[in-house]
Amino acid sequence: MTRRPASTPADTVIYAIGDVHGRSDLLELLTARIVEDAAGRRAGKRLLVCLGDYVSRGTGSRRVIEMLLAPPPAGFDRVTLRGNHEDYVLRFLDGDLDAGRRWFLWGGLAVLPDYGIEIGPRDWHADATLAEVRRHLADKLPAEHLAFVRNTRTSYRSGDYLFVHAGVRPGVPLADQDVHDLMWIRQPFIGSTADHGAVVVHGHCIVDEPELCANRIGIDTGAFETGVLTCVALEGERRDILQT
């Protein structure tokens, strides 16, 4: 039996935004394009789903969080998911120095100046430096920014779509997925052609062009480096791509 095409709930358009990584300029531009696009649609319910990785690599991580703390555009609701970089932040602040070490290796150092923290020429790999930076970040990170990160979700389901940061583990029922996989998995998810029980909309793995597959939609186009921040607009069975 041929499976029917995936669809959103009736009278609903969902705009899923890929990895921002500190590019507040691109998030502002893409949001304006989403608002313009929505004005031409009939759907009464308009939802923004941000797929995580708001911080690191780019130079505007603080501004990105401030934008997402503000109310969404008029007529929209918003869901913010947790990426692996938000996971790094929480684990580091909770005392996992090795998580901080890996976070800094993969672009986390770019976040520190946003909060008035300078490491200077010191070896940031050293436990003593990491512990000091953790203390400074815990002191200088506004309470509302920390609450924002802690309140992010690891998944969101709407209609025939499941929204996560990274993906799911093939063969595991959606209700039984490990939250670590939802934020971190690459393979075997990316190479799988399995029916996961929903079309998975994700970021995390950088692609040159959005990947619109039968079982998943990948929209991380490396905005921090390419200047291309991608959104997939889902309405009924229709799929459209919006980009900066």
PATOR-37122 format. One record per residue: residue number from 1; x, y, z of N, C-alpha, C in turn; residue in one letter. Coordinates in steps of 0.001 Angstrom, whole numbers, plus 500000, padded with zeros to 6 digits. Layout:
! residues N
 num    n_u    n_v    n_w   ca_u   ca_v   ca_w    c_u    c_v    c_w residu
 NUM      X      Y      Z      X      Y      Z      X      Y      Z      A
...
END
This chain:
! residues 244
 num    n_u    n_v    n_w   ca_u   ca_v   ca_w    c_u    c_v    c_w residu
   1 500847 498801 500000 500000 500000 500000 500877 501241 500000      M
   2 500569 502181 499128 501333 503410 499064 500961 504325 500222      T
   3 501960 504820 500926 501696 505703 502048 501340 507086 501527      R
   4 500317 507700 502138 499915 509045 501722 501013 510035 502073      R
   5 501088 511154 501354 502109 512167 501658 501922 512734 503059      P
   6 503032 513111 503676 502979 513725 505004 502251 515055 504925      A
   7 501574 515400 506015 500777 516618 506025 500792 517257 507408      S
   8 500612 518555 507443 500415 519269 508701 498944 519151 509107      T
   9 498614 519501 510350 497190 519578 510713 496459 520594 509839      P
  10 495150 520450 509757 494351 521351 508926 494518 522800 509376      A
  11 494517 523701 508408 494558 525154 508656 495826 525573 509403      D
  12 496936 524852 509161 498188 525117 509882 499356 525211 508915      T
  13 500172 526234 509085 501445 526334 508373 502551 526366 509417      V
  14 503576 525553 509191 504697 525454 510120 505968 525889 509403      I
  15 506682 526818 510025 507961 527291 509496 509073 526764 510418      Y
  16 509875 525832 509910 510981 525279 510689 512275 525950 510253      A
  17 513025 526473 511226 514245 527232 510958 515451 526420 511402      I
  18 516442 526315 510514 517645 525535 510789 518605 526225 511740      G
  19 519795 525659 511877 520804 526084 512850 521238 527535 512608      D
  20 521051 528375 513622 521355 529800 513505 522816 530099 513851      V
  21 523339 529466 514900 524736 529618 515331 525209 531068 515386      H
  22 524485 531858 516160 524949 533219 516423 524715 534223 515319      G
  23 524102 533828 514214 523858 534767 513116 522516 535467 513323      R
  24 522496 536385 514278 521274 537124 514569 520821 537942 513365      S
  25 521771 538401 512558 521418 539174 511368 520590 538346 510399      D
  26 520996 537093 510226 520269 536218 509302 518918 535807 509880      L
  27 518857 535602 511188 517580 535246 511813 516572 536380 511651      L
  28 517037 537605 511802 516150 538756 511627 515641 538843 510193      E
  29 516545 538635 509230 516165 538699 507822 515198 537578 507462      L
  30 515496 536355 507922 514639 535223 507584 513264 535365 508236      L
  31 513229 535872 509453 511939 536070 510126 511068 537025 509326      T
  32 511660 538091 508800 510896 539037 507988 510351 538352 506736      A
  33 511127 537476 506137 510667 536771 504939 509543 535785 505279      R
  34 509633 535180 506457 508573 534267 506897 507272 535032 507092      I
  35 507347 536177 507734 506149 536999 507952 505531 537396 506613      V
  36 506370 537770 505674 505882 538142 504340 505228 536953 503653      E
  37 505861 535787 503765 505312 534579 503142 503959 534222 503761      D
  38 503881 534297 505088 502646 533918 505776 501479 534802 505394      A
  39 501771 536055 505058 500709 536992 504685 499979 536536 503426      A
  40 500624 535710 502619 500010 535225 501398 499369 533860 501532      G
  41 499279 533357 502751 498686 532032 502983 497358 532157 503715      R
  42 496525 531120 503566 495208 531137 504188 495201 530489 505576      R
  43 496238 529753 505911 496254 529011 507174 496035 529954 508359      A
  44 495135 529571 509242 494842 530402 510396 495841 530242 511518      G
  45 496485 529055 511606 497482 528815 512652 498864 528867 512028      K
  46 499724 529719 512569 501081 529895 512052 502070 529595 513168      R
  47 502954 528670 512906 503877 528201 513949 505313 528284 513474      L
  48 506166 528862 514305 507610 528852 514082 508218 527752 514940      L
  49 509015 526876 514333 509749 525855 515086 511243 526070 514826      V
  50 511965 526450 515868 513407 526673 515755 514112 525393 516187      C
  51 514981 524878 515332 515534 523533 515510 516770 523456 516388      L
  52 517166 524567 517026 518287 524504 517964 519597 524989 517376      G
  53 520650 524922 518210 521966 525482 517897 521852 526978 517601      D
  54 521389 527694 518619 521251 529149 518521 522576 529843 518776      Y
  55 523457 529178 519536 524702 529795 519989 525906 529151 519301      V
  56 527085 529782 519539 528397 529304 519066 528666 529723 517628      S
  57 529955 529775 517306 530469 529985 515956 530262 531396 515433      R
  58 529048 531892 515358 528814 533272 514949 529083 534229 516098      G
  59 528940 535508 515849 529304 536513 516854 528090 537148 517540      T
  60 526894 536616 517318 525700 537230 517899 524854 536273 518705      G
  61 525496 535357 519452 524721 534368 520201 523782 535019 521207      S
  62 524282 536016 521931 523444 536683 522931 522237 537328 522267      R
  63 522448 537983 521155 521356 538639 520438 520330 537615 519950      R
  64 520776 536450 519493 519849 535414 519039 518924 535010 520188      V
  65 519498 534773 521370 518674 534388 522515 517703 535501 522874      I
  66 518165 536739 522831 517275 537862 523136 516120 537926 522141      E
  67 516395 537668 520871 515344 537667 519863 514312 536574 520134      M
  68 514792 535413 520578 513887 534294 520823 513170 534413 522161      L
  69 513690 535241 523049 512983 535541 524296 511840 536527 524065      L
  70 511965 537342 523043 510922 538305 522717 509705 537575 522144      A
  71 508521 538189 522200 507339 537541 521613 507558 537257 520131      P
  72 506967 536185 519616 507067 535905 518177 506303 536959 517380      P
  73 506472 536983 516078 505703 537942 515271 504202 537790 515515      P
  74 503481 538861 515338 502037 538848 515562 501373 537757 514736      A
  75 500522 536974 515376 499811 535907 514686 500531 534577 514667      G
  76 501735 534517 515230 502535 533295 515254 502654 532751 516677      F
  77 502781 531440 516778 503287 530780 517980 504702 530311 517675      D
  78 505479 529993 518727 506867 529580 518517 507250 528448 519467      R
  79 507986 527495 518915 508557 526386 519691 510065 526442 519508      V
  80 510816 526374 520605 512279 526374 520511 512820 525036 520991      T
  81 513519 524359 520110 514102 523054 520422 515553 523204 520877      L
  82 516074 522163 521481 517430 522182 522016 518387 521489 521051      R
  83 519456 522202 520684 520506 521618 519868 521636 521095 520727      G
  84 522595 520459 520087 523726 519926 520855 524569 521040 521472      N
  85 524556 522239 520890 525324 523332 521492 524641 523875 522747      H
  86 523323 523873 522785 522642 524205 524032 522894 523116 525077      E
  87 522965 521882 524621 523309 520782 525524 524709 520980 526101      D
  88 525653 521403 525267 526999 521731 525758 526937 522784 526864      Y
  89 526180 523858 526619 526085 524950 527588 525594 524439 528936      V
  90 524519 523675 528923 523940 523196 530175 524867 522236 530901      L
  91 525482 521338 530162 526385 520377 530807 527604 521081 531386      R
  92 528118 522064 530670 529265 522826 531164 528895 523582 532436      F
  93 527779 524279 532406 527360 525032 533592 527036 524122 534771      L
  94 526635 522899 534480 526347 521942 535550 527607 521240 536061      D
  95 528790 521655 535544 530050 521171 536089 530842 520201 535244      G
  96 530371 519896 534057 531088 518959 533182 532134 519745 532383      D
  97 533360 519763 532897 534413 520539 532239 534770 519961 530874      L
  98 534667 518661 530709 534986 518069 529413 533977 518497 528353      D
  99 532711 518666 528757 531712 519189 527811 532092 520598 527387      A
 100 532591 521407 528345 533050 522749 527996 534229 522719 527051      G
 101 535128 521790 527289 536312 521659 526421 535880 521342 524993      R
 102 534948 520418 524833 534475 520048 523493 533660 521192 522871      R
 103 532888 521878 523699 532100 523013 523205 533018 524096 522649      W
 104 534083 524420 523375 535004 525448 522910 535716 525012 521640      F
 105 536006 523731 521533 536658 523215 520327 535773 523410 519097      L
 106 534445 523316 519290 533507 523391 518175 532760 524725 518119      W
 107 533427 525803 518519 532872 527130 518286 532323 527839 519498      G
 108 532350 527193 520671 531796 527816 521861 532559 529031 522343      G
 109 533831 529135 521991 534607 530305 522410 533996 531607 521907      L
 110 533287 531542 520781 532684 532754 520216 531576 533322 521098      A
 111 531036 532509 521995 529949 532964 522859 530470 533850 523987      V
 112 531677 533575 524472 532168 534209 525696 532229 535738 525630      L
 113 532744 536354 524548 532768 537821 524519 531390 538449 524616      P
 114 530350 537737 524168 528985 538252 524269 528582 538503 525718      D
 115 529230 537783 526629 528896 537906 528047 530053 538498 528850      Y
 116 530939 539196 528152 532020 539910 528821 533096 539032 529391      G
 117 533325 537878 528796 534331 536933 529295 535455 536819 528277      I
 118 536682 537048 528719 537855 536937 527850 538824 535908 528438      E
 119 539198 534943 527626 540174 533946 528076 541590 534444 527851      I
 120 541803 535199 526782 543143 535677 526474 544021 534553 525959      G
 121 545323 534674 526138 546241 533694 525556 546365 532398 526358      P
 122 545636 532269 527444 545766 531070 528267 545300 529822 527534      R
 123 545773 528687 527994 545375 527396 527427 543969 527065 527909      D
 124 542974 527213 527023 541599 526979 527452 541289 525501 527616      W
 125 542202 524628 527181 542004 523194 527395 542217 522798 528856      H
 126 542928 523621 529618 543301 523259 530983 542086 523286 531911      A
 127 542012 522311 532807 540881 522224 533733 540730 523497 534565      D
 128 541857 524071 535012 541781 525262 535858 541148 526427 535101      A
 129 541524 526589 533829 540933 527659 533021 539458 527394 532770      T
 130 539126 526157 532443 537735 525811 532193 536871 526052 533427      L
 131 537387 525695 534597 536632 525900 535830 536413 527388 536092      A
 132 537428 528201 535807 537299 529644 536002 536279 530233 535033      E
 133 536353 529803 533774 535408 530304 532773 533984 529878 533132      V
 134 533829 528665 533619 532495 528202 534020 531917 529096 535110      R
 135 532743 529457 536082 532285 530335 537163 531869 531703 536616      R
 136 532692 532244 535708 532372 533548 535125 531073 533486 534319      H
 137 530924 532423 533535 529720 532302 532708 528485 532144 533594      L
 138 528598 531366 534650 527473 531191 535569 527086 532523 536211      A
 139 528075 533375 536485 527811 534679 537104 527219 535682 536121      D
 140 527678 535640 534860 527335 536695 533905 526191 536349 532963      K
 141 525853 535086 532873 524734 534709 532008 523437 535142 532673      L
 142 522661 536027 532042 521407 536473 532662 520496 535292 532980      P
 143 519778 535402 534084 518912 534306 534526 517896 533935 533451      A
 144 517389 534943 532732 516396 534641 531713 517009 533906 530518      E
 145 518303 534134 530251 518973 533402 529175 519161 531942 529569      H
 146 519575 531714 530806 519725 530338 531274 518376 529627 531287      L
 147 517338 530313 531744 516003 529706 531769 515548 529366 530355      A
 148 515855 530250 529399 515507 529961 528004 516142 528652 527553      F
 149 517445 528504 527811 518141 527290 527370 517576 526059 528070      V
 150 517345 526174 529367 516820 525020 530114 515402 524645 529678      R
 151 514644 525612 529206 513255 525341 528838 513078 524890 527398      N
 152 514163 524800 526633 514042 524284 525274 513605 522823 525310      T
 153 512923 522419 524255 512410 521047 524154 513335 520223 523273      R
 154 513286 518908 523437 514114 518046 522586 513364 517546 521361      T
 155 512050 517689 521329 511285 517289 520141 509919 517964 520163      S
 156 509305 518002 518984 507956 518544 518858 507278 517822 517708      Y
 157 506065 517354 517936 505315 516622 516916 504094 517433 516494      R
 158 503874 517519 515198 502679 518154 514662 502287 517439 513374      S
 159 501085 516920 513334 500654 516191 512152 501572 515017 511867      G
 160 502005 514908 510632 502882 513800 510222 504364 514143 510345      D
 161 504679 515261 511013 506066 515717 511122 506551 515673 512566      Y
 162 507799 515245 512722 508485 515304 514007 509672 516244 513847      L
 163 509758 517245 514710 510821 518245 514650 511822 517969 515772      F
 164 513087 517801 515402 514172 517574 516363 515406 518311 515856      V
 165 516430 518391 516688 517647 519037 516213 518436 518144 515270      H
 166 518709 516900 515684 519656 516061 514948 519002 514931 514169      A
 167 518059 514235 514765 517459 513087 514101 516945 512077 515105      G
 168 516670 510873 514620 516183 509787 515468 516985 508533 515153      V
 169 516913 507568 516057 517595 506297 515819 516650 505362 515072      R
 170 517037 504957 513856 516165 504080 513073 515827 502794 513830      P
 171 514589 502351 513674 514156 501110 514299 513646 501256 515718      G
 172 513812 502436 516305 513335 502685 517667 512036 503487 517583      V
 173 510957 503044 518237 509710 503817 518197 509934 505253 518663      P
 174 509199 506181 518076 509406 507587 518400 509222 507862 519896      L
 175 508302 507167 520525 508060 507381 521949 509217 506894 522813      A
 176 510100 506056 522247 511199 505466 523025 512558 506046 522658      D
 177 512599 507107 521868 513869 507683 521443 514647 508247 522635      Q
 178 515962 508072 522594 516852 508642 523606 517040 510132 523309      D
 179 516908 510988 524318 517013 512428 524071 518404 512809 523565      V
 180 519423 512039 523941 520772 512320 523431 520801 512164 521919      H
 181 520163 511120 521392 520105 510936 519944 519376 512094 519274      D
 182 518309 512581 519874 517537 513664 519269 518382 514913 519062      L
 183 519399 515104 519921 520266 516284 519831 521581 516022 519111      M
 184 522001 514754 519006 523371 514465 518610 523554 513501 517433      W
 185 522588 512670 517138 522820 511593 516173 523140 512134 514780      I
 186 524006 511459 514084 524257 511704 512658 523960 510395 511919      R
 187 524936 509497 511883 524661 508156 511403 524255 507296 512603      Q
 188 523387 506321 512402 522848 505809 511128 521618 506560 510610      P
 189 521215 507642 511268 519996 508342 510852 520100 508905 509436      F
 190 521173 509629 509151 521279 510329 507860 521237 509356 506685      I
 191 521822 508185 506863 521860 507224 505765 520660 506304 505695      G
 192 519708 506454 506600 518579 505527 506665 517469 505923 505704      S
 193 516861 504924 505082 515677 505137 504244 514427 504592 504925      T
 194 514554 504238 506196 513439 503634 506928 512320 504643 507171      A
 195 511121 504114 507306 509982 504908 507732 510075 505040 509252      D
 196 510243 506259 509751 510442 506467 511180 509125 506634 511943      H
 197 508005 506619 511240 506722 506851 511882 506260 508292 511776      G
 198 507127 509144 511281 506840 510553 510983 507978 511043 510115      A
 199 507751 512065 509331 508833 512702 508582 509600 513577 509564      V
 200 510897 513325 509696 511718 514010 510689 512317 515270 510067      V
 201 512034 516413 510652 512586 517689 510201 513715 518054 511159      V
 202 514927 518268 510603 516106 518391 511463 517140 519324 510862      H
 203 518109 519697 511700 519295 520420 511277 520512 519569 511559      G
 204 521541 520166 512202 522697 519455 512766 523751 519041 511741      H
 205 523339 518451 510642 524282 517999 509604 524237 518990 508439      C
 206 525365 519669 508205 525402 520712 507189 525296 520125 505788      I
 207 524436 520741 504984 524247 520322 503588 524338 521559 502694      V
 208 524743 521335 501449 524814 522451 500501 523432 522975 500142      D
 209 522492 522068 500021 521108 522410 499694 520180 521637 500622      E
 210 519015 522167 500928 518066 521436 501774 517779 520050 501202      P
 211 517657 519071 502081 517397 517694 501670 515940 517348 501977      E
 212 515149 517183 500939 513731 516850 501069 513548 515383 500700      L
 213 513705 514535 501688 513637 513089 501475 512258 512571 501877      C
 214 512010 511288 501560 510713 510704 501897 510520 510604 503402      A
 215 511618 510385 504136 511493 510149 505582 512081 511258 506448      N
 216 512722 512257 505837 513330 513330 506626 513528 514570 505757      R
 217 513664 515722 506431 513970 516987 505771 515112 517628 506547      I
 218 516272 517780 505907 517449 518362 506542 517666 519785 506057      G
 219 517785 520749 507001 517836 522159 506584 518969 522950 507240      I
 220 520021 522294 507705 521181 523039 508204 522096 523350 507032      D
 221 522074 524591 506575 522911 524990 505444 524120 525814 505901      T
 222 524576 525575 507141 525823 526180 507613 525800 527691 507651      G
 223 524718 528259 508183 524504 529714 508120 525671 530518 508669      A
 224 526319 530028 509729 527400 530792 510356 528534 531061 509384      F
 225 528698 530192 508381 529802 530309 507433 529331 530727 506039      E
 226 528173 530181 505613 527700 530420 504247 526844 531672 504114      T
 227 526267 532131 505225 525327 533234 505151 523950 532806 504682      G
 228 523733 531491 504558 522450 530961 504093 521754 530270 505264      V
 229 520761 530943 505822 519920 530354 506860 518640 529889 506190      L
 230 518267 528639 506465 517183 528001 505718 515974 527720 506598      T
 231 514806 527881 506000 513527 527537 506622 512744 526670 505638      C
 232 512078 525631 506160 511122 524897 505342 509728 525251 505847      V
 233 508868 525659 504926 507488 525990 505241 506610 524808 504855      A
 234 505856 524308 505820 505018 523127 505634 503561 523520 505825      L
 235 502752 523274 504813 501324 523569 504905 500567 522485 504162      E
 236 499759 521726 504883 499120 520569 504276 500182 519619 503766      G
 237 500128 519260 502495 501146 518404 501880 502230 519217 501172      E
 238 502086 520516 501197 502993 521403 500473 504267 521674 501302      R
 239 505410 521753 500586 506705 522080 501204 507366 523170 500378      R
 240 507760 524246 501038 508452 525343 500363 509701 525699 501148      D
 241 510722 526156 500450 511985 526551 501085 512112 528066 501044      I
 242 512431 528665 502194 512758 530075 502289 514189 530169 502804      L
 243 514975 531095 502250 516378 531232 502652 516798 532696 502669      Q
 244 517860 532979 503417 518468 534296 503337 519328 534347 502089      T
END
